[in-house]
Amino acid sequence: MTYHCAIPKLFDELTNKPLNTSFNLATDGTYLPQTLYIVEHLLAQDATIDYVFFEFNNINHMPDHLFKTTRSKYYYQLEHLLMSCTYLFYAHYTTGTGLRVTHKLGLACKYLITYFESLFKIGMRKDILKILQYKKIERTSTQNIGSNGYRPLNDHSSQDKEYLKHLDENLERIKKAYENAYLKLDATPYNIAFNTVLREQIKRANARDVKIIYVLTPIEYGFETVSNMLASFYALPEENRIDLSNPTQYPELYLLKNRWDDGHFNHEGAKIYTQKLSEVFNEKNN
């Protein structure tokens, strides 16, 4: 969501800090642990950064369009394999019949394949040559540098008319999922391994005098339930999180007129989202 919905110029205007210069470094389909890898290298190379905002999401659930691509494995080392498998072990992915072990085993296999293909550069050599020739890698979006990285979506939604018929229903279902999740927040388990990874990232950033802020957005997740992700989010330190998913506080973020689809805002929705993000940021830092 961040790539298409966080507007750096507007954020800088609303935070009343004229020296702020924000950049939207997001891209579609980027998850942990890749985001950890990117930010670790970013902070090692740039000492001018004060804040890094993360869209709170589950670990890479390897959707078909990303699995076995160079972008899903170029960074993948043994530490990332162990992190992913530990996350799986503690994940509370549930259905009406209980724990889906088969889903976890399937993902573990994908992580193993990703690790070995990265280790031996299987299926990556062609893309490596493209990088050396400064060409765009297949299935990798290019940052829109001219607008500080923000790439707006048009003010109309998906052209799939059948999808549009059910979009309002999907948004209402997501809204209900969050309403129920907040009601049972105190009784919902969270992923211990996930929380440990994020706290370690916060610690490393603090050592560089950089503040990590995780932002909870009103979407569903590819692996875990809304309830479990909400519990994981609230297990983090309060100063390192901004919650923009509560339907009671932010009902406009669930409205059809502000959405591109059930996972993104249109440009008008992005302006509202950025405004709310700025307001909470100001409250926490003034």
VODRENLO-908750 format. One record per residue (C-alpha): x, z, y; residue in three letters. Coordinates in steps of 0.02 Angstrom, whole numbers. Layout:
N
X; Z; Y; ALA
...
! end
This chain:
286
0; 0; 0; MET
139; 44; 124; THR
207; -133; 141; TYR
41; -199; 207; HIS
-29; -42; 289; CYS
102; 57; 385; ALA
133; -18; 558; ILE
302; 40; 628; PRO
272; -14; 809; LYS
106; 78; 818; LEU
179; 232; 733; PHE
319; 240; 861; ASP
196; 224; 1005; GLU
82; 363; 939; LEU
215; 490; 893; THR
265; 507; 1076; ASN
448; 495; 1035; LYS
519; 349; 1135; PRO
683; 353; 1042; LEU
598; 322; 875; ASN
633; 155; 793; THR
539; 140; 629; SER
554; 7; 496; PHE
438; -31; 350; ASN
558; -48; 204; LEU
421; -58; 73; ALA
382; -205; -40; THR
245; -240; -166; ASP
256; -162; -338; GLY
398; -40; -307; THR
394; 126; -399; TYR
505; 270; -453; LEU
645; 269; -505; PRO
685; 108; -408; GLN
633; 189; -243; THR
751; 334; -277; LEU
893; 210; -307; TYR
855; 113; -147; ILE
844; 266; -35; VAL
1000; 346; -110; GLU
1100; 191; -65; HIS
1015; 175; 105; LEU
1059; 353; 156; LEU
1237; 331; 93; ALA
1258; 181; 209; GLN
1160; 234; 363; ASP
1188; 403; 446; ALA
1061; 372; 586; THR
904; 403; 482; ILE
799; 556; 521; ASP
644; 531; 411; TYR
600; 434; 255; VAL
415; 414; 212; PHE
369; 385; 30; PHE
202; 325; -33; GLU
165; 452; -170; PHE
141; 361; -335; ASN
177; 375; -520; ASN
334; 314; -606; ILE
348; 127; -641; ASN
213; 88; -769; HIS
290; -84; -800; MET
141; -199; -765; PRO
156; -369; -846; ASP
206; -460; -687; HIS
357; -344; -665; LEU
412; -307; -843; PHE
572; -399; -893; LYS
602; -465; -717; THR
769; -438; -631; THR
691; -328; -498; ARG
626; -208; -630; SER
796; -181; -711; LYS
941; -223; -593; TYR
962; -38; -551; TYR
910; 35; -719; TYR
1044; 148; -792; GLN
1046; 285; -925; LEU
993; 417; -797; GLU
838; 314; -754; HIS
794; 293; -937; LEU
807; 481; -966; LEU
706; 515; -807; MET
569; 395; -860; SER
556; 463; -1037; CYS
555; 643; -976; THR
416; 599; -855; TYR
317; 523; -999; LEU
339; 679; -1104; PHE
261; 789; -968; TYR
131; 664; -907; ALA
-50; 720; -924; HIS
-131; 551; -950; TYR
-301; 591; -1024; THR
-460; 503; -1076; THR
-623; 564; -1148; GLY
-538; 584; -1317; THR
-381; 671; -1258; GLY
-197; 626; -1243; LEU
-154; 442; -1263; ARG
8; 452; -1362; VAL
4; 266; -1400; THR
9; 226; -1214; HIS
161; 337; -1191; LYS
251; 260; -1341; LEU
216; 85; -1275; GLY
290; 129; -1106; LEU
440; 213; -1186; ALA
475; 50; -1279; CYS
466; -46; -1116; LYS
589; 75; -1036; TYR
710; 55; -1182; LEU
700; -134; -1172; ILE
727; -125; -983; THR
881; -16; -1005; TYR
965; -127; -1136; PHE
926; -287; -1041; GLU
1001; -209; -885; SER
1153; -147; -982; LEU
1191; -320; -1052; PHE
1121; -418; -902; LYS
997; -507; -1014; ILE
888; -628; -916; GLY
975; -580; -753; MET
1119; -703; -734; ARG
1015; -839; -654; LYS
951; -719; -523; ASP
1126; -651; -493; ILE
1183; -828; -451; LEU
1034; -847; -333; LYS
1083; -687; -244; ILE
1261; -751; -224; LEU
1189; -910; -149; GLN
1073; -810; -33; TYR
917; -879; -111; LYS
753; -789; -136; LYS
729; -713; -309; ILE
572; -765; -401; GLU
429; -639; -385; ARG
519; -542; -248; THR
439; -532; -75; SER
544; -556; 81; THR
543; -428; 220; GLN
461; -482; 382; ASN
602; -428; 495; ILE
516; -490; 654; GLY
379; -358; 641; SER
488; -213; 583; ASN
449; -249; 401; GLY
259; -235; 414; TYR
164; -375; 330; ARG
-21; -371; 378; PRO
-159; -433; 265; LEU
-291; -546; 340; ASN
-455; -469; 397; ASP
-547; -541; 248; HIS
-535; -478; 71; SER
-497; -561; -94; SER
-565; -736; -119; GLN
-625; -687; -292; ASP
-812; -676; -261; LYS
-844; -586; -425; GLU
-716; -455; -376; TYR
-795; -437; -204; LEU
-963; -398; -281; LYS
-890; -241; -360; HIS
-765; -190; -225; LEU
-886; -73; -139; ASP
-927; 7; -307; GLU
-741; 26; -345; ASN
-708; 110; -178; LEU
-852; 229; -207; GLU
-784; 270; -381; ARG
-611; 306; -309; ILE
-689; 414; -175; LYS
-784; 515; -306; LYS
-625; 534; -408; ALA
-537; 613; -260; TYR
-685; 723; -216; GLU
-687; 791; -394; ASN
-498; 809; -397; ALA
-496; 919; -242; TYR
-632; 1030; -315; LEU
-529; 1068; -471; LYS
-356; 1058; -392; LEU
-305; 1237; -434; ASP
-349; 1215; -617; ALA
-264; 1045; -643; THR
-92; 1035; -724; PRO
48; 937; -642; TYR
197; 843; -710; ASN
343; 967; -709; ILE
475; 833; -735; ALA
403; 727; -594; PHE
404; 875; -476; ASN
584; 917; -521; THR
642; 739; -481; VAL
556; 738; -312; LEU
620; 911; -265; ARG
796; 855; -308; GLU
774; 704; -195; GLN
715; 819; -54; ILE
868; 928; -82; LYS
989; 780; -75; ARG
907; 714; 83; ALA
913; 885; 166; ASN
1099; 890; 132; ALA
1113; 733; 240; ARG
998; 807; 373; ASP
859; 685; 325; VAL
680; 740; 296; LYS
582; 662; 153; ILE
393; 650; 179; ILE
279; 599; 35; TYR
115; 520; 88; VAL
-38; 526; -24; LEU
-145; 370; -1; THR
-324; 340; -64; PRO
-287; 232; -215; ILE
-292; 245; -404; GLU
-135; 250; -511; TYR
-65; 141; -648; GLY
-23; 280; -768; PHE
-91; 452; -723; GLU
-262; 508; -664; THR
-307; 547; -483; VAL
-327; 731; -529; SER
-154; 747; -606; ASN
-69; 650; -466; MET
-156; 758; -336; LEU
-95; 914; -426; ALA
83; 845; -432; SER
74; 806; -247; PHE
17; 980; -198; TYR
154; 1058; -304; ALA
280; 991; -176; LEU
331; 1092; -23; PRO
202; 1080; 116; GLU
328; 1021; 246; GLU
369; 870; 137; ASN
194; 800; 114; ARG
56; 716; 213; ILE
-114; 698; 130; ASP
-220; 552; 191; LEU
-333; 542; 38; SER
-461; 680; 66; ASN
-630; 592; 82; PRO
-699; 735; 188; THR
-560; 717; 317; GLN
-534; 529; 310; TYR
-698; 445; 257; PRO
-655; 288; 356; GLU
-511; 250; 237; LEU
-638; 224; 98; TYR
-750; 103; 194; LEU
-765; -76; 134; LEU
-742; -146; 310; LYS
-567; -70; 318; ASN
-509; -131; 148; ARG
-427; -288; 82; TRP
-454; -231; -96; ASP
-459; -64; -188; ASP
-271; -43; -168; GLY
-241; -103; 11; HIS
-312; -94; 187; PHE
-343; -247; 295; ASN
-261; -252; 467; HIS
-398; -147; 548; GLU
-385; -19; 409; GLY
-196; -20; 426; ALA
-212; 27; 610; LYS
-326; 174; 565; ILE
-209; 227; 424; TYR
-57; 222; 539; THR
-150; 318; 673; GLN
-196; 456; 550; LYS
-18; 461; 484; LEU
46; 479; 662; SER
-77; 619; 702; GLU
-26; 724; 553; VAL
159; 689; 585; PHE
138; 750; 765; ASN
51; 908; 706; GLU
192; 947; 587; LYS
332; 912; 710; ASN
268; 978; 877; ASN
! end
